[in-house]
Amino acid sequence: SFFFICIYFHIGRGMYYGSFMFKETWNIGVILLFLVMATAFVGYVLPWGQMSFWGATVITNLLSAAPYIGTSLVQWIWGGFSVDNATLTRFFTFHFILPFIIAGVSMLHLLFLHQTGSSNPTGLNSNPDKVPFHTYFSYKDALGFIILLAALTLLSSFTPNLLGDP
């Protein structure tokens, strides 16, 4: 999807500019990538068709290769000894909870980014003409949010058929 394309461009930009030198920020970014991939995977399983059933079976069985804990981990994820309704319930729960975890880890990622500073490939001082975030950008973002909310409210109130199935 387009979201993953943007993530891969973000990773590529980080590799190009040497952002991997900031180890904490980079490692948290890698954790974020795995969390997003896990969320996409459990979301893929939710329609519970043949492809998603066998996708869940094959991908979760890959974890059984982990020494000592692999089999127990797979049985915990499945909620039994095979992919079943308990697996679907667990994947739905993971699909609901993981975005909140991703939001928290993203905030941690930004915190580390602000502590270390983002990569500066030109090496020039970027301080002279900075605009403070609060007041200018806060009000600008709030205005954009209000306009978007008003547009969606008007659409759903006066022309609800435009937002439904054809």
C-alpha positions in Angstrom: 0.0 0.0 0.0 1.0 3.6 -0.3 1.6 3.8 3.5 4.4 1.2 3.2 5.8 3.0 0.1 6.1 6.1 2.3 7.8 4.1 5.1 10.3 2.6 2.7 11.1 6.0 1.3 11.6 7.2 4.9 14.0 4.4 5.6 15.8 5.0 2.3 16.2 8.7 3.2 17.5 7.8 6.6 20.1 5.4 5.1 21.1 8.0 2.5 21.6 10.7 5.1 23.3 8.5 7.6 20.6 8.7 10.2 21.5 5.2 11.4 24.4 6.7 13.3 21.8 7.8 15.9 21.4 4.3 17.2 18.5 4.9 19.6 16.4 6.7 17.1 17.2 4.2 14.4 16.5 1.2 16.6 13.1 2.6 17.7 12.4 3.2 14.0 13.1 -0.5 13.2 10.8 -1.5 16.1 8.1 0.8 14.5 8.6 -0.9 11.2 8.1 -4.4 12.7 5.0 -3.2 14.6 3.5 -1.7 11.5 4.2 -4.9 9.6 2.6 -7.0 12.4 -0.5 -4.7 12.3 -0.8 -5.1 8.5 -0.4 -8.9 8.8 -3.0 -9.4 11.4 -5.3 -7.1 9.4 -4.7 -9.3 6.4 -5.9 -12.3 8.3 -9.2 -10.7 9.5 -11.3 -11.4 6.4 -10.8 -15.1 7.2 -10.7 -16.4 3.6 -8.6 -19.1 2.2 -5.6 -16.8 1.5 -5.7 -15.2 4.9 -6.2 -18.6 6.7 -3.2 -20.1 5.0 -1.2 -16.9 5.3 -1.8 -17.0 9.0 -0.8 -20.7 9.2 2.4 -20.3 7.2 3.6 -17.0 8.7 2.9 -18.0 12.3 4.6 -21.3 11.8 7.8 -19.5 10.9 8.0 -18.5 14.5 8.3 -22.2 15.5 11.8 -22.1 14.2 12.9 -20.0 17.2 14.8 -22.3 19.6 13.2 -23.4 22.9 10.2 -21.0 22.8 9.1 -21.3 19.1 6.4 -24.0 19.5 5.0 -22.4 22.7 4.9 -19.0 21.1 3.0 -20.3 18.0 0.5 -22.1 20.3 0.0 -18.9 22.3 -0.5 -16.8 19.2 -3.0 -19.5 17.8 -4.8 -19.8 21.1 -4.6 -23.6 20.6 -2.9 -26.2 18.5 -4.1 -24.9 15.1 -5.3 -21.8 13.4 -8.9 -21.5 14.6 -11.6 -19.1 15.8 -9.4 -18.3 18.8 -6.7 -17.2 16.4 -9.1 -14.8 14.7 -10.1 -13.3 18.0 -6.5 -12.8 19.0 -5.6 -11.2 15.7 -8.6 -8.9 15.9 -7.4 -7.9 19.4 -3.8 -7.4 18.1 -5.1 -5.4 15.2 -7.0 -3.1 17.6 -4.2 -2.7 20.2 -1.1 -2.4 18.0 -2.0 1.0 16.5 -2.0 2.5 20.1 1.3 0.9 20.8 2.6 2.3 17.4 1.4 5.8 18.4 3.3 5.6 21.7 6.5 4.2 20.1 6.2 7.0 17.4 6.2 9.6 20.2 9.2 7.9 21.7 10.8 8.0 18.2 10.2 11.7 17.9 11.4 12.3 21.4 14.8 10.7 20.6 14.8 12.5 17.2 14.5 15.9 19.0 17.1 14.9 21.6 19.7 13.9 19.0 18.7 16.3 16.3 17.7 15.2 12.8 20.4 14.6 10.3 21.8 17.7 8.6 23.4 16.7 5.3 24.4 20.2 4.3 26.2 21.0 7.5 24.8 24.5 7.5 23.4 26.3 10.6 19.6 26.1 10.3 18.8 28.2 13.4 18.6 31.8 12.0 15.1 32.0 10.5 13.1 29.5 12.6 9.4 30.0 13.2 8.3 28.7 16.6 6.0 25.7 16.4 3.4 26.8 19.0 1.1 29.6 18.0 1.9 29.7 14.3 1.7 26.0 13.4 -0.6 25.0 16.2 -3.2 27.5 15.0 -2.6 26.7 11.4 -3.2 23.0 12.1 -6.2 23.6 14.3 -7.8 25.7 11.5 -7.1 23.0 8.9 -8.7 20.4 11.3 -11.8 22.6 11.8 -12.2 23.1 8.1 -11.8 19.4 7.4 -14.3 18.5 10.2 -16.8 21.1 8.9 -16.5 19.7 5.3 -17.1 16.1 6.5 -20.0 17.2 8.8 -21.6 19.0 5.8 -21.1 16.0 3.6 -22.5 13.5 6.0 -25.4 15.8 7.0 -26.6 17.0 3.6 -25.5 14.4 1.1 -25.0 11.1 3.0 -25.4 9.0 -0.1 -22.1 10.4 -1.6 -20.2 8.6 1.2 -21.7 5.2 0.9 -21.4 2.3 -1.5 -22.4 3.0 -5.1 
